[in-house]
Amino acid sequence: MIEISYISAATNPMSTQDLLDLLQKSRENNANNGITGMLLYGNGAFLQVLEGDERVVDALIATIRKDPRHTNLKMIYRKNIERRQYSDWTMGFKHISEKELQNVEGLRDFSEKDFSPDYLSQHIAVVQSLMNHFRKEHVKPTGHSELGLDEEDRMMNVLHHIIRGAVRVLSILMVITIVWGVIDVISALYFQVFLPSFEGLHVRDIFVVFGSFLAVLIAIEIFLNITLYLRDDVVHVKLVVATALMAIARKVIIFDFEKIQPMYILATAAVVLALGVVYWLMEQKTVWGVEHRSGKQDEHRS
């Protein structure tokens, strides 16, 4: 994938209805072609970022160059990317004003009159600051932060720092546990499989080896879940449910059906079903929430 940024000057001043028509058409086309990005308009100039498949983006740029609604198009940058920065937007939009530019961090001397092809084409850092600022405006309200470091209460910030430090310590301890588990797997393979003769190998021995492997895999999953607590874009309850599902799945795989009672099996099945339904519902709610917020954000930027 590639990301391209350009700036151009509007041929004529764009009214609100002109901008709405432009955005509606752009969003429809971009959704069909897998293109995402953002458009800023101010001082009679367009500043746009587009990202997607290289061939598709290049074709769109060729079409944009022919659009009579603007002129003096200047490319600011073109770069390869591994993941999208504007994945929530088929085309985000912001109408730039002098008041909003005063809130952009690091651009104290930048004003609306500087929002022009001649100036921005020579100041890539300013373009990046503008795009990052208005992109974060969208990300901030949709994020999920239980251990954020921007609380108004200074004491809460201190406590969150301490908890985040504790999470890092737990991560280190979990890595030690994983290494210990790998050593246990090697030991189980040696004593249960390689050391005995082939005739002396029983199914129970294989279950012991499987149990050791699965214990390490669960430890790795828990490590990933611990580190995810430091992120603000995940729902932590989902981590607990996912870990519980994996732990129970491990137990199911190594069940000794000759020794356990039928009710134990039924109870385990009920727990797996309940956790599975809860996880599915949370996943559906997350997907719906992202789509709903994306639509709302696109509407607000119109």
Secondary structure, 3 states (H helix, E strand, C coil): CEEEEEEEEECCCCCHHHHHHHHHHHHHHHHHHCCEEEEEEECCEEEEEEEECHHHHHHHHHHHHCCCCEEEEEEEEEEECCCCCCCCCCCEEEECCHHHHCCCCCCCCCCHHHCCHHHHCCCHHHHHHHHHHHHHHHHHHHCECCCCCCCCCHHHHHHHHHHHHHHHHHHHHHHHHHHHHHHHHHHHHHHHHHCCCHHHCCHHHHHHHHHHHHHHHHHHHHHHHHHHCCCCECCHHHHHHHHHHHHHHHHHHCCCCCCCCHHHHHHHHHHHHHHHHHHHHHHHHHHHHHHHHHHHHHHHCC
